[in-house]
Each structure stands twice: as structure tokens, then as C-alpha cells.
């Protein structure tokens, strides 16, 4: 008697309710809009424009950031969501630290460096988590 071996199917992630997806998208829209405004205002001051920081930079940065936030809200993979949150948190912390030390140019550089540190922290978390699951 031979036994047929069926290939194992990958388990798909559980379905996320519509309200949860909607709330996650709104969260990312708000976060993206705030980040877009902050980045656009920093760039506006760095370039040296005297007018339009509120009337032009705020709406443009808010809309661009909200659109990017909607796209981020479509991510359903939990590991990628943690990556996005780590990059956003690192970027915010780096921006504050950079602005304190070097004003506007430091804020832009600090956001980039902080986002990079957040991504490195995420990669380290994945590496440690994978090694821990291999040991068990």
C-alpha cells in the first residue's frame, strides 16, 4: 500500500475585518500627512523661500504624505508594518535631534539617519527572532 503525500499548503494570514483595514488606513493617512507637512516645511526653509511655508508647503506636503499613507495602509504583512513603524519612529526622533543640533539642515539629515537606524533595528529584530525560533 502506498501512501500519497500531499504538499503542505502555506497558511495564509487571517482575514482582516474591513473596519480594521479602514482604521489602519486612516492612521497611516494621518501619520503620512503629518510627516509630509514636516518634511515639506523643512525643505521649504532649507531652499530659502520666504513666502508660502504655510499656504503652499503645508497643503502640498499634507496631500503627498496622505497619499503615501494610504498606500502604506494597504500593507497587511505584520513584519512590513513593523518596518514602516520603526522607520517612521526613527525618522521622527532623528529629525528632532538633528534640528536641535544643526537647525533645518540637521533636521533633514536627522530624519534620514533616524529612518535608517529604524530600518537597522527592524532587521536586527528579524535576525534575533529568526535565530530564537531556530533554537526552539
C-alpha positions in Angstrom: 0.0 0.0 0.0 1.4 3.4 -0.9 0.5 6.5 0.8 0.2 9.7 -1.2 2.0 12.6 0.3 0.2 15.9 -0.3 2.3 19.0 -0.3 1.8 21.3 2.6 0.0 24.5 1.8 1.2 27.8 3.0 -1.1 29.2 5.7 -2.5 32.5 4.6 -2.7 35.3 7.1 -6.2 35.7 8.7 -8.6 37.9 7.0 -8.6 41.4 8.5 -12.1 42.9 9.0 -13.0 45.9 6.9 -13.3 48.3 9.8 -9.7 47.4 10.9 -8.4 48.0 7.5 -10.2 51.3 7.3 -8.9 52.4 10.7 -5.3 51.4 9.8 -5.5 53.3 6.5 -6.8 56.4 8.4 -3.9 56.0 10.9 -1.3 55.9 8.1 -3.0 58.8 6.3 -2.7 61.0 9.4 0.8 59.9 10.1 1.8 60.3 6.5 0.2 63.7 6.2 1.9 65.0 9.3 5.3 63.6 8.1 4.7 65.1 4.7 4.0 68.5 6.1 7.1 68.4 8.3 9.4 67.3 5.5 7.9 69.9 3.1 8.3 72.7 5.6 11.9 71.7 6.3 12.7 71.6 2.6 10.9 74.9 2.1 13.1 76.6 4.8 16.2 74.9 3.6 15.7 76.1 0.0 15.2 79.6 1.5 11.7 80.5 0.3 10.4 83.4 2.3 6.7 83.0 1.5 4.4 80.1 1.1 5.6 77.9 4.0 2.0 77.6 5.3 0.0 78.4 2.2 1.9 76.1 -0.2 4.1 73.7 1.7 1.5 72.6 4.2 -1.2 71.5 1.8 1.2 70.0 -0.8 3.1 68.1 1.9 -0.1 67.0 3.6 -1.6 65.7 0.4 1.6 63.9 -0.7 2.1 62.4 2.8 -1.6 61.3 3.0 -1.4 59.6 -0.4 1.8 57.8 0.7 0.0 56.9 3.9 -3.0 55.4 2.0 -0.5 53.2 0.2 1.1 52.2 3.4 -2.3 51.4 4.9 -2.8 48.7 2.2 0.1 46.7 3.7 -1.2 43.6 5.5 2.1 41.8 6.3 2.8 42.4 10.0 6.6 42.4 9.6 6.4 45.1 6.9 4.1 47.1 9.2 6.7 46.9 12.0 9.3 48.1 9.5 7.3 51.1 8.5 6.6 52.0 12.1 10.3 51.6 13.0 11.3 53.8 10.1 8.7 56.5 11.0 9.7 56.5 14.7 13.4 56.7 13.9 12.8 59.4 11.4 10.8 61.5 13.9 13.4 61.1 16.6 16.3 61.8 14.3 14.5 64.9 13.0 14.1 66.3 16.4 17.7 65.5 17.4 19.1 66.9 14.2 17.1 70.1 14.4 18.4 70.7 18.0 22.0 70.3 16.9 22.1 71.8 13.4 18.8 73.6 12.7 16.9 72.9 9.4 19.7 71.0 7.6 20.2 68.9 10.6 16.5 68.1 10.7 16.5 66.7 7.2 19.7 64.8 7.8 18.4 63.6 11.1 15.2 62.3 9.6 17.2 60.3 7.0 19.6 59.0 9.6 16.9 58.1 12.1 14.9 56.3 9.4 18.0 54.3 8.6 18.5 53.4 12.2 14.9 52.4 12.5 15.3 50.1 9.5 18.5 48.6 11.0 16.7 48.0 14.3 14.0 46.2 12.4 16.5 44.0 10.6 18.2 43.2 13.9 14.8 42.2 15.3 14.1 39.9 12.4 17.6 38.3 12.8 17.2 37.8 16.5 13.7 36.5 16.1 14.7 34.0 13.4 17.6 32.7 15.5 15.4 32.3 18.5 12.8 30.3 16.5 15.6 28.1 15.1 16.9 27.3 18.6 13.4 26.3 19.9 
